[in-house]
Amino acid sequence: MYDGDENKRLDALRLAVELGADYVDVEVKVPVIGIAMGERGVMSRILCGKFGGYMTYGRLECGLVSSPGEPTIKDLLHVYNFREIGADTKIFGVIGNPIAHSKSPFLYNQSFQSVGFDAVYLHFLVDHLPSFLRTYSSTDFAGFSVGIPHKETALKCCDEVNPVAKSIGAVNCIIRRSEDGKLSGYNTDYFGAISAIEDALRGKVKDSSMWSPLTGRLFVVIGAGGAGKALAYGAKQKGARVVIANRTYDRARELANTIGGDALALSDLNNYHPEDAMILANATSIGMQPKVDETPISKHALKFYSLVFDAVYTPKMTRLLKEAEESGATIVTGMEMLIGQAYEQYESTKGAFQKNYDKLLMRIEIIKLGRAEAGGPAARPIGAHYFQPEITLASSLSPYGISEISQTALLFRFRHPSRSFSPRLRLSLHLFFSLKSECSTGPVLMDCNREEALRAKVIAEKKMESKDFTGARKIALKAQQLYPDLENIAQMLIVCEVHCSAEQKLFGNEMDWYGILKVEQTADEATIKKQYRKFALQLHPDKNKFAGAEAAFKLIGEAQGVLLDKNKRAMLDMRCRFPVNRTARSYHPAQKVHTNSNPGFQNNVKANFSNLNPQQQQQPPRQQTQQGPNGSRPTFWTACPFCSSRYEFYRDAINKSFRCPTCGKIFIASDVLMQGKSPAANSGQKAFCQQKYDLNQGASKVDIGSQDSSDSEEEMGVDKDGIPDGLNHPNYSEEPPRRSMRQKQQVIYKENVSDDDDDNLNPSTRAKGSDSSLDAGEDYGETAKMNNQNGYKNDDTVDMRGKEAARCSKGTEDSASKETEDPTFFNYPDAEFSDFVSDKNGEYFESGQIWAIYDTVDGMPRFYALIRKVISPGFRLRITWFEAEPDDKDEMCWVEKTLPVACGKYRFGHTEVTEDRLMFSHLILCKKIGRSNFNVYPRKGETWALYKNWDIKWYINVESHQKYEYEFVEILSDYVEGKGVSVAYLDKLKGFVSLFSRTMKGVECFQIPSVELYRFSHRVPSHKMTGQEREGVPEGSFELDPAALPMSLLAGCS
């Protein structure tokens, strides 16, 4: 029988039962080391050293188990640091059921060991949380992470609860205070998950002070338990619109009411897709080992989501994440959440770690660096220093990519040997080196990236089999990034590269043979042959068995054949006219041009090339006319697409091949920036000046003179000192500016042209005002007599403002009796970083496009027109105007009063022919809702102008609302009928021409309902900045097209 204190005997029995023993015999009177079996007994094997045991059992390798629950020797030594566990070791762990899948011990124990913190972190399989906490009430058990299904119960077990955890209604982190043993509860789920989702939405990590990309997004949470509550709470805090989906609808409804969201049953989720680009977050255990084939939503429904998050991280790639990735969504794994949780738990519970807090926090910072580029929020300032921008870490590194991190730290030290580091920075670099050995000895870490890369490779192969080489290339690159030594990944990528290049057709349907072989257009024969051999070795069907390899092999063979044949290559260069860089070229001051000078090409083309010096070749194109002022033959201007040299030819040379004397390349002489023919060509009238253009400079305003002005100098925007207008400034004294001033033309509407009578118009019989539109009336010689010195007839000029000619003109006069007004031109500075001009060159206009056009109110792009036909040669378009057709009574009154409209319902109006390129602003997308009706709405990602102090009742007193002021917004969501769109304010940044960034203005975002659509003034074309354009340019800011901004915003810009 047992001989000793009865209370001690009962304590020993109770402890043995809690440790997992099914049977206990304490009658032995000699010292005993008790080892409990199974998953519950693992803690007895690891902690025996703390309670006096000097040994434990461990198996040699995975799979050879001599008794249940026995860990490997490698885990005991390198994960749990068994030999260092003693009486003073603090115990932490993760509580759950099931719990063996958790990777938390790997993360925390490595952190503890790397900073010398005497603690160990274990799995605790717990059925009843209150009993567990009562049994292990010693301060040696210092803290716990709480998993499924105990998070809500943990809230009731704590003596104190953090306000955030109380608001969520769940606790996932418990810390026991050392002074009194009381339990404090926290919730870090929302931080870990939400921060990971935000980083993924941003793509490349931005500055931590930037707005949340969750603002205004539809965020669907699966699950209403502790994790679901945390995710719903965090998303709502970030401004998302939250929907809860749960197996039990009542619980979903309860949570939705608490946080202010919507609810639905999980069974209805497959049919729930009110909009595209939603966010999905699974906060349940569906898909967790061993039930890895389960998923909460069908693959078909995943196409409506742009990002999918799964809190399950065992397996790391759940079925949900695999199917989401195949559907094209961005995915975020549970491992990302785990790292974020760890960081926040250290941040929230620094008292539990005392002097080791700073080191532990730094350890988590370093792990987070594996998921971000240096310079982002993960690379926060350490002391007074930042990691240098040139030290970048691959953004897709897994949490276990530790060797890459240590190599980066080594590079940093070598690049900056004399740098004076703060103590925390020195500590961080020291920890970088300490991670390298951990990476090589970790039991699970080495194969993690390889497994994920293999999965990605399989997905890429399937896409190649379905001939989706663009998607396959994207996924194959990810696989290579995860595991560079992946077998045959280089062969897979080269197949995809060739096919992707083949899909990128040049003008018309011409193959880009240069792109297929990855050679420059200037490549010589030896380079082409060398590149072909390189590709052929990897693409030969005998060596490359991937789908598409044989076709790729044939493509490179054909590419070599074309590029080595001089005739075929020359024809390729001529047909394709490979474009020069579309970025604006340097400014060249305009030269004064005499209208009585004859064209530079008098006889044959070759001879006349030699007559031009480089300065003459670079002069702006002269006026394009059918007949020169002194009876000269008609000419046109063309430009070499390779070097941008400009030449003037007689019109009988148009569309013929020539060799450029400047660069020696062959090109086709096409008519560039043609503005139509002078009305004087066939009418016997004196010619009057039209617009002149410089390909580098843009349009310059030209004075329209009298019939006697042909011998005078034409104004080309040059002041009396010979300096271009707007450039007489000290900043321009030494070198020309990077960009020039450009013009846009305000639309003055023209006569109606029916759809049936303009396809075969004789250009010589069309009247043209200076706005370059053509009349479809009778013969010009009879109807277009000019009554004043400017060559315009003033009676019955029509200002359409988007109305049809028949609805706005006074009666039904002959259309040939009406002439157009002198158009208004606006000078605008060019944007600093973006090119808003090149896409409006004549070659980019196509039939079926819908363009926004500058209006007659204040020159903003509010009119819309469909291109019916592109008429060659030259720039001539047959267009059909859009006419607003609202259904709402107030909107009808608004339109009736001719107030400007930029969105809503439209129908086709009248059709006409135009030659004016300057009136076009940008392409638009719209939704067709009938045979001739369209809806134009703001789209997500666009930038728009709003009327300041707008009211739909402006139509009551139109005269008081003629001068408009604007606010500018980014569109955060696509338009939803009945709800409208979500927008965020943009403010102009000082020191830039047209750079705007997000501003709070008291709110992160706001909703513009459907009934306020006419509050939108017009869309402003924009380009999003990467932050690399120039110092001081914020990442995520927008550069807006200056031509779509009011002049008051551009005052002082040049």
BELDATA-V729649 format. One record per run of one state. SS is the DSSP state (alpha for helix, beta for strand, coil for the rest). FROM is the first residue (numbers start at 0). TO is the last residue. If there is no record, write none. Layout:
# BELDATA-V729649
{{SS:FROM:TO} {SS:FROM:TO}}
This chain:
# BELDATA-V729649
{{coil:0:4} {alpha:5:17} {coil:18:37} {alpha:38:46} {coil:47:57} {beta:58:58} {coil:59:70} {beta:71:71} {alpha:72:78} {coil:79:80} {alpha:81:83} {coil:84:88} {beta:89:95} {coil:96:102} {alpha:103:113} {coil:114:117} {beta:118:124} {coil:125:127} {alpha:128:134} {coil:135:139} {beta:140:145} {coil:146:149} {alpha:150:156} {coil:157:158} {beta:159:160} {coil:161:161} {alpha:162:167} {coil:168:171} {beta:172:175} {coil:176:181} {beta:182:185} {coil:186:187} {alpha:188:201} {coil:202:216} {beta:217:221} {coil:222:224} {alpha:225:236} {coil:237:239} {beta:240:245} {coil:246:247} {alpha:248:258} {coil:259:260} {beta:261:264} {alpha:265:270} {coil:271:276} {beta:277:281} {coil:282:298} {alpha:299:303} {beta:304:309} {coil:310:317} {alpha:318:325} {coil:326:328} {beta:329:331} {coil:332:332} {alpha:333:347} {coil:348:348} {alpha:349:368} {coil:369:380} {beta:381:381} {coil:382:383} {beta:384:384} {coil:385:400} {alpha:401:414} {coil:415:421} {alpha:422:440} {coil:441:443} {alpha:444:464} {coil:465:467} {alpha:468:481} {coil:482:487} {alpha:488:502} {coil:503:511} {alpha:512:516} {coil:517:523} {alpha:524:538} {coil:539:547} {alpha:548:563} {coil:564:564} {alpha:565:575} {coil:576:591} {beta:592:593} {coil:594:603} {alpha:604:608} {coil:609:612} {alpha:613:616} {coil:617:625} {beta:626:626} {coil:627:631} {beta:632:632} {coil:633:633} {beta:634:638} {coil:639:644} {beta:645:649} {alpha:650:652} {coil:653:655} {beta:656:658} {coil:659:664} {beta:665:667} {coil:668:678} {alpha:679:682} {coil:683:690} {beta:691:693} {coil:694:696} {beta:697:699} {coil:700:707} {alpha:708:710} {coil:711:711} {beta:712:713} {coil:714:716} {beta:717:717} {coil:718:722} {beta:723:723} {coil:724:728} {alpha:729:731} {coil:732:739} {beta:740:745} {coil:746:761} {alpha:762:764} {coil:765:766} {beta:767:767} {coil:768:771} {beta:772:773} {coil:774:778} {alpha:779:782} {coil:783:803} {alpha:804:807} {coil:808:813} {alpha:814:816} {coil:817:822} {beta:823:828} {coil:829:836} {alpha:837:839} {coil:840:840} {alpha:841:843} {coil:844:848} {beta:849:853} {coil:854:859} {beta:860:870} {coil:871:874} {beta:875:883} {coil:884:887} {alpha:888:895} {coil:896:902} {beta:903:913} {coil:914:918} {beta:919:922} {coil:923:925} {beta:926:927} {coil:928:931} {beta:932:935} {coil:936:941} {beta:942:946} {coil:947:950} {alpha:951:960} {coil:961:964} {beta:965:970} {coil:971:974} {beta:975:975} {coil:976:978} {beta:979:987} {coil:988:993} {beta:994:997} {coil:998:1004} {beta:1005:1007} {coil:1008:1008} {alpha:1009:1014} {beta:1015:1018} {coil:1019:1020} {beta:1021:1023} {coil:1024:1036} {beta:1037:1039} {coil:1040:1040} {alpha:1041:1043} {coil:1044:1045} {alpha:1046:1049} {coil:1050:1053}}
